[in-house]
Amino acid sequence: MRRMDQLHVNDAVAAALHQGRPVVALESTIITHGMPYPDNLETARDVEQAIREKGAVPATIAVLDGKLTVGLSDPELETLARLGTKAAKCSRRDLPILVHRRQTGATTVAATMIIAAMAGIRVFATGGIGGVHRGAGRTMDISADLQELARTSVAVVCAGPKAILDIGLTAEYLETMGVPVIGFGTDCLPAFYTRDSGLGVDCRADSAKDVAGILRSKWGLGLAGGVVVANPVPEAFVLDPATIENAVQQALGQAADQGISGKDLTPFLLAAVEEATGGNSLQSNIALVLNNARLGADIAVALAGDTAPLPAS
């Protein structure tokens, strides 16, 4: 039997879940490792407000003093924002360690999915998912996000895989693990800062209601696991693919020289892209996260609007 005494759901989120109202989960590594202070705090607040304006309840997730916490207060958001990269970056493997030692950590896509599912939240909005890193044939560096998408029944609204990854292999991995990739308003798989990676999606959906119907059908058939809802970055914030690619290639060489790998590699590469784009990547990141939050709220509202109960996650 799964122990739930380490799960803390704040009152607003608990009430919404009890009443069957829409809730959208949010990760916390985007606060600690994705943006500098104070942009990270402002974005976290703006994202939560965007979800409220769409009629859903935001639930930012983190591990606080060993508690799996669903729904952070504003002071808790600020504490994480100020901690930044000093906070532990927490994926599936790290959860038992932080809980046992009563430590604080920010949750990745994988850990956020796990905790969201424990709480009964089915929709999660983030920036981009992790995936197969370049050179994975040699390093075996594959994000735990992909395995979690295969096993945990939460829909992840994102702007596609992060541009620093091997997007082709990431798409192949998702296909192998049976994870549907839905392009929202697009037939192309977006690549975080750009709207078209050159690859396709499994299907296109042009409304949140259509996405919600696919989710209900998947889980209603007893097909466990997540769904990727790939929502392209807004047109006004698309970045030049060549600039990004050059920055990533240069940063990969620097990372190899400096022995940077594992969970430290993604923040290092994203920082290199930010420098190469003169800070434009940060603005693009903020815009796409807000865009995903709004869509996540629309999907959660559509799911909640159908009174038929969802199968247990």
N, C-alpha and C positions, 0 to 999 in steps of 0.2 A: 504493500500500500504506500502511495506517495505521501510523504509528510508535507503538510501545508502550513505548519506553524512558522515557517520562515518567510511566508508570503504576506506582504502588507499592501493592501489596496486602499487608497485614500477614499474618504467618504463620498466625494463627488463621483468618482469612477464607480465605486461599489453600488451607489444608488442607481446610476445609469444602467449598469449591467443587470441589476435586480429588476429594473422596470422595463428591460428590453429596449432601451434607447441606444442610439449609435455611439460607439466609442472607437477612437483611432489611437493605436499605440505609436509611440515615437521612441527612437533610440537615443542614447546619451553620448556615444563616442563622437557623434557629429559635433557635440558641444565641446568635449574635452580635447579631441584629437583632429577635428575637421576644420576648425576656425580659431583665430586668435581672439583673445579678450579685447574689447567688449563686444565685438561683432557676434561672437558665439551666443552671448546672453541675449542680445537684442533679437537675434534670429530665433532662438528658442522661444522667446516670448511672442514674437510675431507669428511663428508657426502655430503655437497653441491658439492664439487669437483667431487665425484664419480658419482653424477647425471649428471653433465656437461659432463663428459667423456663418458657417455652412450648416449649423444645426446639430453638430456632434460634440462629443466630450473628448478632449485630448488627454492622453495618458502617457506622459514621458516616463520611461522605465530606467532604473539604475539599481545598483546594489549599494545600500547605505548602511554602514556599520553591521554588515552581515545580513541585512534584511533585503529580500527581493521586493523592491518597492515599485508599485504601479501607480503613477500619478504623483509628480513632485510638486511641492509647494514652491512659491517664488523664491524664498530664501534658499531652498535646496538647489534650485536651478542656478542661483548665483554662486553658491558654494562650489558646484561642479565647474561652472564657467571659470572661476578664479583658479581652481586647481589645474585646469588645462591638462597638459600631458603628464603632470605629476600623478593624476588619477590612474589607477590600474585600468588597462584595456581588457575587458572581460568577455570571453567567448564561452562556449559550452564547457570546455575543459577547466576553466577557471572558477566556475560557479561554486563547486563544493569547497574550494580553498578559501574563497572570500567569505562564504557563509560560516565555515568552521572557525575562521580566525576573526570574524566580525569586522571585516575590512570593507572599504568603500571602493567601488569600481564603476566605470561607465560601460554600458552594454553595447556590443556589436550587433549587427543584424541577427546573427545566430542566437546569441543570448537573449536579445529582445524578443525574438520569435518564441523561444522556450517559455519565457516568463509571461508573455502575452497569452499564450495558449493555456498556461496554468490558471490565469485569471479569467479565461473565457472570452478573450478579445480575438476577433477573426481578421481584422484589417490593420495593417501596419504601414505607415508612410515613412520613407527615408530618402536619402540622396541617391546613392548608387549601391548596388550589391557588390560584394567581393566575388572573386572567381579564380580562374586558373591564371597564375602569374606567368609572365614571359620567361621562357627557359625552364618551365616546370618539368620537362622531360629529364632535366639534369638535377634540379633542386627538389622536385616533388612539392613545390609550394602551391598548394591549392587551398583556398579559403574554406573554412568550416561552414560558411554561409550556404554553400552549395549542398552539402549533406543535410543541413537543417531544412532547406527548402524541400528536400526529398522526403523528409520524415515528419515535419511539423505542419499542421493544418492551419496555416495563417497566410493570407494574401499579402504580398509585399509590393507596394506601389513605389516605383523607383524610376530614375531616368536611364535605366539599363545598367550594364556592368560599368565599373569605373574605367576610364579611358586608358589607365596605366596597365591594364590587363591584356592577356591574350584573349580577345573577345571571341574569336572563332572557336577556340578550345572551350571557353566558358559555355558558349551556346551548345556545343557538342555534349558537354558534361550534363547540362540541364536536360537535353533530349534523352540521354542514356538513363538518367534517373527518373524520367517520366514527369518532369515538372513542366506544365504548360506555360508558355510565354505569350501573353496577350499584348498586342500593340494597341495602345489607346489612341485612336484617330490616326493610326499609321500602319503601313504594311512592312515597315523597316524596323529593325532592332536599333534603338538609339544607343549612343555610346557616351553617356554622361554629358560632356560639354558640347557634343554634336548630335544632330537629330538622326543621322543615318550612318551606321557602321559598315554598310555594304552587305549586311546579312538580313534575312527575313525573320518574321515571327511566326508562331504557330497559327494564330488567327488574329483578326482585327476586330476591335469593338469600338463603337462610336458613341456609346452611352454608358453611364454608370450602372443603369438598370441591366444592360446586357452583360456587363462584367459580373454583377451580383448573381445573375441567373446561371452563368457558367460555374461560379463558386458553389452555388447550391447544388447544381447537378453533379459536380465532382465529389463533393463530400456526401451528398445523398446516395451516391453509388457505392459508398464505402471506400472510396479511393483516398487514402490518407496522403498528407503532404501538402505543400504550399503551391502557390501560383505566383508567377511574376507578372505584374501589370506594368508594362514598359511605357512610360509617359514621357515623350520627348521634351527636352529643355525648351522654354519659350524662344521663339525666333529671334527676339531682340537680344538674347543673351548667348547665342551660339558663338563659339570660338573657332579660330582657324585650326583645322586639323593638322596642318603641317607644322605649325608652331608647337602644338601640344606634342606631336610625335618626336620632334627634334629635342624638346625638353626632356621627354621620358627617356629617350635613347642616351642622352648625355648623363642624366641622373642615374640610370642603370649602371653605367660605367663607373661613376663616382661611388655608388653603393657597393659595387664589387670591390673596389680599391679599399674602401673603408670597413669592409666586413659587415655591412648592414644587411640584415635579412629578416625573415619571419615577420612578426607583427610590427616591427619597426620600419619595414620597407614601405608600406603604403603611405604613412605620414611623410616620409622622406621624399617620395616621388611626387606627392601632391604639393609639397612645399616648393619643389623644383618647378612644377608647372605654374604655380602662382607667381614665382619670380620671373619666369620667362614671359608671362602674359602681362606683366606690370600690374598685377593685382586684379586683372579682369576675371581670372578664374574664380576668385572669391565671390565676386558679384554674380557670376553665372551660377555658382554653387548655391548661393542664397536664393536666387530666383527659382531654380529647379526644385529646391526643397519645399518652398512655399507652394509651387505648382503641384507637387506631389501630395502635399498635405490637403489641399483643397479637393483634389480628386479622391484621395483616400476617404475624406469626409463624405463626399457624394456617394461613394460605394457603400460605406457603412450605413448611411441613411437609407439607401436602396435595400440593403440586406435587412435592416430593421423594419422596413415597411412591409415586408412579407411576413405575415404572422406565423407561418409554418415553422416549427422549431428546427434549428440546425442540429445535425448529429453532434454528439460530444466530441471535442477535439482530442 
